[in-house]
């Protein structure tokens, strides 16, 4: 599945150069020379998009050098899906040609590295680059096969980058968006990522969908990282696993994101009890919430939560979309009717199509213990976790770039 990212910086077509999705295989200088010549003839280029092609280290070096012509104007670089069919050792070599040049672009704001098979082979060059980045505001890196080990190193690099930006505020910009979906981050990366997020206090958008993060990891991310982000506007944790630990963390911290406009927790297994816990807390701040989009599909949400939503939905006066498909209630429920009536009264907003609801299971008793085996095995106090993270921060702060 291709990562879709559209960030409008207001760059006109005349200031853009694109060979997007042409499927060109750049192996030698002769292969890339015509495109470099074409690019070199242009002026004031602000966006370069070479996604959907495949490029060798040799050609990467030649192309990257061309970027320097637009040192003062280049703001958006798309290197998505540029290594199809490449040997695993070619990828870090190619990145080693691009990254030093990108660090010389003082106005670079958007960088998309998605859909490239970095794995652990490229983590050394990637970690070094992120640690030294101080201008990129929108860092898009999904579907790179990082795994928990490389994910943790990315988290540490984000921390170092934040400190670099703080120490050189005149020549830097704060990080606003970080995407790292479909990267198998799992629980092993969550402590380092928490530190990285906490340090980048200007973050407005975080997407960590489909990462196999279990409840304890989700709880750590929220409690020790995301909770500090007062400017957060978009949070996407879709298709990870919450159960009770994640649900409690989300519930306790929803008040810490006063600017939040979109929350995606589709397919996160909050379960009936977790949904109710979260929605209870959301109801308490519904009159001041700026939420526009709430995605709660496939979470075993039941009628009691549906009733609660129907009661506070009218307080969410900016709501435009509510997703509840795939949960456990009747499509013809009186509360569904009330929700639709509320949208009509508000004059905006819509409930998604409820075409895949589960039948309410009256004889099933929810057993939280069954969902908490790994939580019990990893149970630690917040003080223990906080002490460990404080020590990690100290170690990272003593590391000079």
N, C-alpha and C positions, 0 to 999 in steps of 0.2 A: 504494500500500500504506500503510495507516494505521499510524502508530507506536503500539505498545502499551506503555504504562508503568503499572505498578501499584506504588505505594509506600504501604505500610501504616504510617501514623503513629498508628494507634489512635484515629482520629477517629470518633466515633459519628455515626449518621445525623441525630440531632437537632441536631448542631452542624455540619451540612453544608447547603449550598444548591446545587442542581444543576438546570440546564436542558440537560443534556448531550444532544447529537444530536437536538434537536428541529427543526433545519432552519429556524429562525426568521430572518427578514431584518430586522435592526434598522436602519432608515434614519433615523427621526425620533424626537423626544422622545415622541410619542404611542405609537410602537411599543414602546418600552422602559419607559415609565412604570409599567405594571402590575407588571412584574417588580421594578423598583426599590422600589415600594411594598411588595411582598411581602417582599423582602429586608430592608427597613428595619424591619419589624415583629419581626424575629427578634433573638435575643440570643446572644452568645458564639459566633458563627460562626467555625469554624476552617478550613473548606474551602469554596471557591467554584469551581464548575466550569461554565463557559459554552461548553465545546468543542462543535464540530459545529453552530455557528450562524454567522451572518455579520453583522458589526457595522461601522457607520460611525464616523468620528472623533467626530461630535457625540454619538452614543450612548455611545461609549467614555468620553468625558469625564464624562457623567452617571453611568455605572455605576462608574467608577473612584472618583469622589467618595464613593460609597456605601461603598466598601471601608474608608474611614477610620473608620466607626462601629465597626469590628471591629479597630481598630489594634492592640490588645493581645492579641487572640486568634487572628487569621488566620495560619495556618501553611502552607496549601496552596492555590495558585491555578493553575487549568488554563485556559490560553488557546489550547489546541490547535485548529487548523483553524477559525479564526474569520474568515477573509477570503475565502472562496469568492465569486467573481464581483466582487470589489472591484477598483477601478482601482488600478494600481500605486502611484500617489501617495497614495492613501488610507491605505495600510498604515503608512508611517512617521508619518503624522499621528496615526493611532489609537494606535500604540505610544508616541508622544510624550505622549499623555494618560495611558496606563496606567503607564508607567515611573516618572515622578516620584512617583506615589502608592505604587507598590510599594516604592520606596526608603524610604518613611516607615513601613513595617511592620516593627517590630523583631524579630518572631518568625517572619517568613516563611521557611520552610524548603524548600519544594518549589515550583518554577515550571516549567511545561510550555509551551513555545512551539512545539512541533512542528507539522509539516504546514501551515505558513504560508509563502507565497511571498515571502520577504524579498529574495532576490537582493542586488544591490548598492544598490538604492534605499533600503533601511532600515539600511545598515551604520553610518551616522553615529550614529543614535539608539541602535542596538543596542550599538555599541562603548562609547558614553558610559555606558549603563546598566550593562553588565557591569563596566566599570572602577570604578564607584561602588558596586557590590553588595558587601555585607560580611556578610549574614546567610544568604543562600541556600546550603543544603547540597547540594541535589539539583537540578542545572540540566539540564533535558531540552530539547534543541533539535535534532531530527532532521528531515530532509526539508524544508529551508528554501531550497534552491537557492543557497547561499552562493557557491560557487566558490572558487578558491584565493586570490584577492585579499581577499575578505571574510573567508575563513577565517583568513588571516594576521592580520587586524585583530582577530579574536576572540581569537587566541592572545596578542596584545599586551595586550588588555583583561584577559585572565585573569591575566597577570603583574601588572598594576596593581592588580587586585582583591586578589591575594594580599598585596601589600605594604600595602594599605590595611587588610586584616584583621590583619596583623601589628602595625601601628602603633596599632590601636584594638582590642586583644584583649578588653577588658572589654565592648565593645558589638558584638562580632562573633562569627561561628562559622566554622570552617574548611569549605572546599568538600570534599564527600565524593564526589559523583558528577557526571560530566559526560558527556552523550550528545551526539554530533554526527555521527550516521550519515546516509547518503544525502545528502550535501551537496556532492559534487564537489570535495572539498578538494584532491585531487591533490598532487603534490610541492611546489607553490608555497607551500603553507601550513605545511609541516612544521617549518621552523626556528622560526617564531614560536610555533607550538603547542608545540614542545618546551620553549621557555622558559616558556610559560604553565603547562605541566604540572609542570615541575621546581620552580617557585615555590610551587605548591599541594601541599605535601608530605603533606597529610593525605588526599589523594585515595584512595578505596577502589574506585572503579568508573569505568571508562572504556569507552565504546562508540563506535567510529569505523568501523563497518561500511559497506561499499558506497560507498567514497569515491574510487575510481580512483587510489589511492596506489600508486606504482610502487616497485620494490625500494629504490632509493636513499632515497626519502622514508620508507619504513618503517624502514630502518636508522637514519636520523636521529632519527625519533620515539622509537625504542626506546633507542638509545645515549645520546642527549643530553636526553631528557625522561623517558620512562617508567622508565628504569633507576634513577632517584632515588626512586621511590615505594615505600618499604618497607612501606606499609600496604595496597598494592593487593590487592584480593580478587577483582575481576571485570575481565577484559580481553577485549574483543570487537573483533577486527580482521577479521572475516569479509569475504570478497569484496573484498580488495585483493590486490596482487601481491608475493610475497616473493622467489621464486627464491633464489639463493645469498646475496645481501647481506642480505635480510630474515631468512633462516634462520640465518645466522651470528649476527646481532644478537640474535635470540630465544634462540638456544642459549646465548650468552655471558651473557645477563642473566636467565635463568629463576631462577637462584640468588638474585637480588636481590629476589625477591618471595616472602618466606617465608610470607605470609598468603594467597597466591593460592588460591582455591577453584574458580574457573571460568575456563577458557581457551578462547576460540572463535577458531580459525583455519581454519574450514571454507572451502573454495574459495579458497585463498590461493596456490596453485601453488608450494608448497615444492619440489615434484618429489621424485623418489626420493632423490637425494643430500641435499637440504635436510632432508627428514623424518628421515633417518638421523642427520644432524649434530645436529638438535634433540633427538631421542629419546636419543641417547647422553648428552647433558648432563642430560636429565631423569632418566635412569636413575641418575646419580651422586648425585642428591639425593632419590631416590624414597623413601628410608626416613624422611626428615624432611618431605616434602612434605605439604601440607594439601589438595591438589587433590581435588575431588569430581567435577568435570565437565571432560572433555577432548573438544573437538570438532575432529576432523581429517579431515573428509570432503573428497572431491574434490581431493586433493593429489598424485596420482600415487604415493602411498605403495605400496611393494612388499613382497615376502615377507621381505626382510631386516629391515625395520623392524617388520613384524608379529611376527617371531621375537623381536626385542628387547623389544617390548611384553609378549609372553607371559612373558618372564623376570623383568621388574621389576614387573609389575602387582600382584603380591601384596604388595609393599612399600607400595603406595598404599592404606593401610587405611581411608581415608575415601572412596574412589572410589564414586560412585553411577551414573555414566554415562560411556560411552566411545563416541564416534561415529567410525566408520571407513568408512561406505558411500561408494561412488563411487571407490574406489581400485583398485589393480592387483594383485589376488591372487585365489586361488581360494576360493570360499565354503566348500568342504569341506577347506580347509587344516588340517593338524594343529595349526597355531598358533591358528587360530580356535577349534578345539576346546579347546585348552589355556586360552585366555582365558575361555571360557565356564565351564570347570571351576574356574578361579580365582575367578570371581564366586560360584559355588556354595559354594566353600570359605569365602570371606569372609562369606557370608550376606547380601550386599547388592550392588547394582550390576548394570548390564545393558549388553550390547553392542547397538547399534542394528541394525535390520533391514538385512541386506546384500543388497538387492534391485536394486542398480544398479552392480554392480562392473564395472570394465573388464577385458578380457582381458589378461593379461600379454603384453607384446610382446617376444618373445625376440630378434628381429632388429633391434631399435631400439637404437642407441647414443645415450645422452644427450649432447647437445652443449651444454655450458653457455655457450659463446660465443654461440650463437643467442639465448639468453635474456638476454644481457647487453649488447646494443648500446647501450641508453640509459645503463646503468651506466658503461660505458667512456667515453662522451661526457661524463659528469658526474663522473668519478672525482676525488676530492679526498682529501687526508689528513685524519685526525681532528684534527690540530693546526690545520689551516686552518679547518675547520668550527668548532672550539671557539673559535678567536680571533674569528671573525665573530659567533658567538652571545654571546660575552662583551661585545663592543662593543655589540651590540643591547641586551643587558641594561643596560649602563651608560647608554645613551641613554634607555631607558624609565624607569630609576630616577631620572633627572634631570627627568622630566616630572611636574609637579605637577598633581594632580586638582583 
